[in-house]
């Protein structure tokens, strides 16, 4: 009796490993990209033979069952998967699992992933604050064209509604007995710098910070995906990374791929001061951070850069992980020519869109 029991136990422990040892497989996806919550199809190809039953495919990260396999694996099997988080999917490859013949032990053998899928965050349309940008661009146009080195302005035209007083050419106004303004050369479209702060504020748990960073990434992705197709030049960056300047469809996809795979900062010394690596004049700077990191964007270092004509956080957007009451009344504060906004962690991009509507927006912009 004891010998028979030991035989059963031995077979129950060794059997699953012998089953999966004879099975090899791979998984490939028909799409390169998807969004959080979307369903994607995967093709699982298995090789090898086993006369034992109890084979199945399980999620490598959660262990959840994805479906059974035949007793004699071989050929292709289609699976429908639904990524629940941004980044590369799957984070851990699915595996072939067996508990045959008695269910005493479970053995797994990971499948090879031909090419992971990049899962983009869910985005919403965000209107562009054209009125805010126009106020910045007015004083930064190129200089007037003049005749020679000290001649008169070459380009003038009659006054039109909306022209400012500083554009009036007083000499020509006196000669023509009508208000004349300087006609400046046209400039390109607006340039926006979006900075994502990936350093956790002090006192925040890893789980809460991961959720907060996801909200920051989703907000940045919403801005980029809403504005780049409209011809707005967006510079996307975060400390420790090269600047992404998506100008084409392929560039936009690369920027969204980088955002989707953005990881939290691991060394505080590298990103303690989130200053752009290549400061250059822009029409609008949008800094995405948390209230606990506000001082890094408004402190002495930021003011020194502003005085030097470099980077300057004009629109400071902070996602508050503890601001449940912000769903109804998100906070906003205007200080000189800077605007600070505090958004809830749930649907921050949609809340930002509503606040930008109050600040000033382009009527032709998309709405959520």
Rosetta blueprint (number, residue, H / E / L):
1 X L
2 X H
3 X H
4 X H
5 X H
6 X H
7 X H
8 X H
9 X H
10 X H
11 X H
12 X H
13 X H
14 X H
15 X H
16 X H
17 X H
18 X H
19 X H
20 X H
21 X H
22 X L
23 X L
24 X E
25 X E
26 X E
27 X E
28 X E
29 X E
30 X L
31 X L
32 X L
33 X E
34 X E
35 X E
36 X L
37 X L
38 X L
39 X E
40 X E
41 X E
42 X E
43 X E
44 X E
45 X E
46 X E
47 X E
48 X L
49 X L
50 X L
51 X L
52 X L
53 X L
54 X L
55 X E
56 X E
57 X E
58 X E
59 X L
60 X L
61 X L
62 X L
63 X L
64 X L
65 X E
66 X E
67 X E
68 X E
69 X L
70 X L
71 X L
72 X L
73 X L
74 X L
75 X E
76 X E
77 X E
78 X E
79 X E
80 X E
81 X E
82 X E
83 X L
84 X L
85 X L
86 X L
87 X E
88 X E
89 X E
90 X L
91 X L
92 X L
93 X L
94 X L
95 X E
96 X E
97 X E
98 X E
99 X L
100 X L
101 X L
102 X L
103 X L
104 X L
105 X L
106 X L
107 X E
108 X E
109 X E
110 X E
111 X L
112 X E
113 X E
114 X L
115 X L
116 X L
117 X E
118 X E
119 X E
120 X E
121 X L
122 X L
123 X L
124 X L
125 X L
126 X L
127 X L
128 X L
129 X L
130 X H
131 X H
132 X H
133 X H
134 X H
135 X H
136 X H
137 X H
138 X H
139 X H
140 X H
141 X L
142 X L
143 X L
144 X L
145 X L
146 X E
147 X L
148 X L
149 X L
150 X L
151 X L
152 X L
153 X E
154 X L
155 X L
156 X E
157 X E
158 X E
159 X L
160 X L
161 X L
162 X L
163 X L
164 X L
165 X H
166 X H
167 X H
168 X E
169 X L
170 X H
171 X H
172 X H
173 X H
174 X H
175 X H
176 X H
177 X L
178 X L
179 X L
180 X E
181 X E
182 X E
183 X L
184 X L
185 X L
186 X L
187 X L
188 X L
189 X L
190 X L
191 X E
192 X E
193 X E
194 X E
195 X E
196 X E
197 X L
198 X L
199 X L
200 X L
201 X L
202 X L
203 X L
204 X L
205 X L
206 X H
207 X H
208 X H
209 X H
210 X H
211 X H
212 X H
213 X H
214 X H
215 X H
216 X H
217 X H
218 X H
219 X H
220 X H
221 X H
222 X H
223 X H
224 X H
225 X H
226 X H
227 X H
228 X H
229 X H
230 X H
231 X L
232 X L
233 X E
234 X E
235 X E
236 X E
237 X E
238 X L
239 X L
240 X L
241 X L
242 X L
243 X L
244 X E
245 X L
246 X L
247 X L
248 X L
249 X H
250 X H
251 X H
252 X H
253 X H
254 X H
255 X H
256 X H
257 X H
258 X H
259 X H
260 X H
261 X L
262 X L
263 X L
264 X L
265 X L
266 X L
267 X L
268 X H
269 X H
270 X H
271 X H
272 X L
273 X L
274 X L
275 X L
276 X L
277 X L
278 X L
279 X L
280 X L
281 X L
282 X L
283 X L
284 X E
285 X E
286 X E
287 X E
288 X E
289 X E
290 X L
291 X H
292 X H
293 X H
294 X L
295 X H
296 X H
297 X H
298 X H
299 X L
300 X H
301 X H
302 X H
303 X H
304 X H
305 X H
306 X H
307 X H
308 X L
309 X L
310 X L
311 X L
312 X L
313 X L
314 X L
315 X E
316 X E
317 X E
318 X E
319 X E
320 X E
321 X L
322 X L
323 X L
324 X H
325 X H
326 X H
327 X H
328 X L
329 X L
330 X L
331 X E
332 X E
333 X E
334 X E
335 X E
336 X L
337 X L
338 X E
339 X E
340 X E
341 X E
342 X E
343 X E
344 X E
345 X L
346 X L
347 X L
348 X H
349 X H
350 X H
351 X H
352 X H
353 X H
354 X H
355 X H
356 X H
357 X H
358 X H
359 X H
360 X L
361 X L
362 X L
363 X L
364 X L
365 X L
366 X L
367 X L
368 X L
